[in-house]
Amino acid sequence: MTTWDIAVETVRACLENGVREFVVCAGARNAALVEVLARAEAAGHVTLRQHFEERSAGFFAVGRCMQSEPCAVVTTSGTAVAELLPAVIEAHYQGRPLVLVTADRPARFRQSGAPQAIVQPGIFGGYAGAGEWADWDRRSPWHVNVELEEDFVMGEVEWPELAGPGEAQWPRLAASGLARWLKDDLFRGLVVMLGELEPEDREDVYHFVLDLKAPVVAEATSGLREALGPVVLADPDRALRHQLPGKVLRLGAVPSGRFWRDLEELPEVEVWSVTRSGWSGLARDSHVTLGEVGRVIRALGEAEEAGDALGLLDGNSRSAAEIEEWLEAYPDSEPGMLRSLSQYAALGNGVFLGNSLPIREWNRFAQWDQAIPEVRANRGANGIDGQISTWLGWSAAREDAWCVVGDLTALYDLAAPAMLGQVERKGRVLVVVNNGGGQIFSRVPRMAAMSDRGKELMVNPHELSLRGWAEMWGMGYCRIASQDDFDGLEAGEVPLLVELVPSAKETAAFWERLDG
Ligand SMILES: Cc1ncc(C[n+]2csc(CCOP(=O)(O)OP(=O)(O)O)c2C)c(N)n1
């Protein structure tokens, strides 16, 4: 086959397997693929976007896959391929259909030291499947490595009759064990923990949880944190530390809260997870049901009321009132500013939360009155890399999309805004909580005993402002250093960068009151 024919076949196979979106990262080696894709775009078969930086492109594609459809990244050969590894790992742990189409030099170049010739087959290890397309389950990364000569002669392309995108493959559903478990020993206290839920799972989870009437720990990414009302624990990490439940039912992705981590050391608490990713999220024994959460719940039938055997919800209004009191007392603290920010963001059309403090503080301190249409995060491998890119991918077609990340997280993904010209811009707001470094580490108790130099190495302190970065990419800019500055926050036609600068003094005082 000629290089052109191989390129045509590769793109056709992608189309036949339901891949309709591509992020192109060009180089000499993948020029034939790029040209075939350009023609597929002209024929109306695909959506193309481009980026010069493969790491960012990979995460952007992970974000696109959050819409349940596969997305491919198309790279040239060499280290361009290696740049995709973090996104592939994230997609592996999230269970996303990320496709990697990597141009390679012909096999004879391998281990020769020739330019841009590295060993590409298997480069993603166990994090991506490869081989016959028929073996792809459409819910995990898939690698297509294509050997191409650099010179090629272009020909015509005939497009196949395209079927629908194809369904993800799931193992056979078995819910009877879980149904029995849910009825046993309810006197020991059942707590439901909600991690990230796909939008199509939410309705079933919502009704099931309300029927169960058990206390709920609802992460913002479940999409049900606000909607479930009085059964949601206002300060779950504190409530559960004092009163240990006998059983935990987790629905959705692995939760980010403290209590989930504590479960590692609490083998007496039985845990059953129902999850699309299949990960138990714990290194100890627990039960896992792999499947679409909504379908598993429907298979359980009517939920029997479990109730609140331990009275965990009794102290709920007191906990909530206490948090409100400290948020009001320290309005310019990081939690205080996040509370105000969440009131603005709730008017938008979805929020993406960065790892580190944003996701934890949002879960604990964001407003409770208004349900936000969708909240997303990259909780697969919990990296701080590629966050802005993933947000842009997830919200590419969405107006009024918000993102909240830490300053180091933003500095990690400086090339992400290159995509701003290829996505919806209206009402887009990127909030960077600039607390001068990785302040999550200053909240870790065991760090208190570290030397000053040790702490400095952990936090990466800095005094940078992101104003110049906003200007570079044509974003509006707004600095918020106190509650009064929120008056200047107005989203518009141009993406807006909000640099949120909390008071370190108020933040320290807030935490001392809450934890003290
Ligand atoms: C790729 C990657 N490198 C390192 C880490 C370890 N890490 C976790 S949080 C964090 C600091 C994040 O700082 P920032 O984005 O400013 O957020 P803040 O802690 O201030 O909320 C680091 C370095 C990580 N999670 N991922």
The ligand as an ORCA input file, in Angstrom:
! r2SCAN-3c Opt
* xyz 1 1
  C       1.277     16.269     37.390
  C       1.286     16.453     38.877
  N       2.430     16.848     39.486
  C       2.449     17.024     40.834
  C       1.338     16.802     41.578
  C       1.376     16.991     43.083
  N       0.564     18.145     43.472
  C      -0.669     18.000     43.987
  S      -1.375     19.415     44.385
  C      -0.035     20.299     43.896
  C      -0.013     21.792     44.073
  C      -1.046     22.483     43.288
  O      -0.905     23.863     43.422
  P      -1.973     24.900     42.896
  O      -2.400     24.523     41.541
  O      -1.429     26.269     43.051
  O      -3.227     24.667     43.834
  P      -3.432     24.882     45.411
  O      -2.739     23.774     46.119
  O      -2.899     26.194     45.814
  O      -4.906     24.770     45.540
  C       0.959     19.464     43.401
  C       2.260     19.935     42.893
  C       0.170     16.382     40.896
  N      -0.980     16.150     41.529
  N       0.178     16.231     39.547
*
